[in-house]
């Protein structure tokens, strides 16, 4: 939560580079894990769901990143901004949960 007087865009300026760096490292490590057993992972439905949720999470994160400067101009944070941000967070949690469930459900990993 931003401190009193701090704008969301100021907080985003600090956090988004860290978020994208972490995402890049996760993609790199995920690709390396995938490359070791691509024949097993590629046809797996749970893996496909994880990739879809990951793609949606990235899209919603980009929407948040683009929207933050516009939302800062409003007298109060719009409800739509809060909903989009919540969906983004839930999709990232869903990505993590889907990734952790692949070995349990499919015996992969």
Secondary structure by P-SEA (a helix, b strand, c coil): cccccccaaaaaaacaaaaaaaaaaaaaaaaaaaaacaaaaaacaaaaaaaaaaaaaaaaaaaaaaaaaaaaacccccaaaaaaaaaaaaaaaaaaaaaaacccccccc
